[in-house]
Amino acid sequence: MTNWERWQLLMRDIPSPQAFVDFAIFSTIAAFLQRRVWTGPEHEKLFANHYTLLVAEPAIGKGRVLKQVLEFLTEHQMEDPTQKMAQQTKEQLTESANENMVNIANFSQSQHKTQQNGKFKPERNLLIPLAPNATTFEALVGATARAGRYKMYSEWDATLQKNVSKVYTHCSLHFCLEEISSLFRKHQENVSNFLITAYDCGDYTYETKTQGTDYVPRCCLNLLGGTTPAFIEIAFNASLMNDGFASRLWPIYAAETRPRPLRMPELTDEQKEAKKALSAHFKKLTNLYGPIQFSAEAWEWLESWWKRHQAGERPNKSDKLSSYYGRKNIHVQKLAICEHFLECADHDELMRPVGEINLATTQRAFNRLSHAEMQMHKALEFEGKNPLAGTAKKLVRYIEKNGPQTTDGLLIEFYNDATQEQLNEILDYLRKTGQLILIDGPPIQWCVPKPNNQNGHI
């Protein structure tokens, strides 16, 4: 059984949309890789971190997926290195002195306290630093600064003609939030700029009003969040989100859940084994450090596709996705890294990843994004000049959620939004643009045409 199959088995009874389930596992992989594994040239490294936003109306199942991801991320904690050192001989202590120093520094860095009800409570020493569940811009920057970690690695020294030990420093944080609206608030103009820097894994400096300067070297933010189309519209119209952030975003849209059980069943023995195997694989990823490259065959295929893409070949022609498509070459590579490490944690004696990202993995990542893109424009709602545009969007979402509707039923439901004449105008527009179709009755009803394999796998 592959890890992909194990994840699907574990999430089998979760009613969340299939697209949410599929993309959540790749956000998990990126969180465990942090800023330690990359592809591309040495001067312009590309890491696996990405921003996945699950967009749906309330009660569609965003939180169910995030809960399972958080379980994996909070399961692994950093061990106290002093306990291991107490069992080492003097020779062993001398031999592993540098490694022990790094482990002590990491353990110390992971220890900080949060204030609750006027009292300071120590947090768990998580192996993968997490941002607060409900946060502000200032708290997110502070959490990223505190997420600094150190990694021992070996590098060939041409002068000494041998491998020498070095220390790599990075500030990698995973941000998992069921509703991201708490982060994007008015008068928080710096949010989008910080998210852009953290996505690109650069250095960030923030001058606070009372706490001095936060300097975040080699920051790396991986985001998995949920929200509604209504908030997306508010955020972009109020300039709380900008095109730079949108170009780095994977807005995964879904209108309905998978079949919902009356109550969640207990995990079967097979599901428990799958969860255990996934957890063990995630832990292995935390030891890796170094580059992973695409095979020559995969890179040749990407080059050919990119030429067609720049000539206008796109799965979704919506102008709302223009900024996203400007970076799809980056998106495909990031997802391909995650696809590769979902199944492979192989490394050499220096903990460097071995192997290449092959053609099949690259094409699978490309197809998965292309499939999601067919619905992405529905997640990006912006204000337009047509006053009926907002009602048209609401009407489509209503039918997606509640199933086929008669014209009379829609008139009753949207009486406060549009007159009968306006409603007929909206329905005619939606029919002509293929967003709604009429199905034979009786009664004759409006419904949303479903794309092929809407809930299927890639």
Secondary structure by P-SEA (a helix, b strand, c coil): ccaaaaaaaaaccccccaaaaaaaaaaaaaaaacccccccccccccccbbbbbbcccccccaaaaaaaaaaaaaccccccaaaaaaaccaaaaaaaaaaaaaaaaaaaaaccccccccbbbbccccccccccccccaaaaaaaaaacbbbbbbccccccccbbbbbbbbbbbbbbbbccccccccccccaaaaaaaaaaabbbbbbbbccccbbbbcbbbbbbbbcccaaaaaaaaaaccccaaaaaaccccccccccccccccccccaaaaaaaaaaaaaaaaaaacbbbbbbcaaaaaaaaaaaaaaaacccccccccaaaaaacaaaaaaaaaaaaaacccccccccccccccccaaaaaaaaaaaaaaaccccccccccccccaaaaaaaaaaaaaacccccaaaaaaaacccccaaaaaaaaaaaaaaccbbbbbccccbbbbbbcccccccc
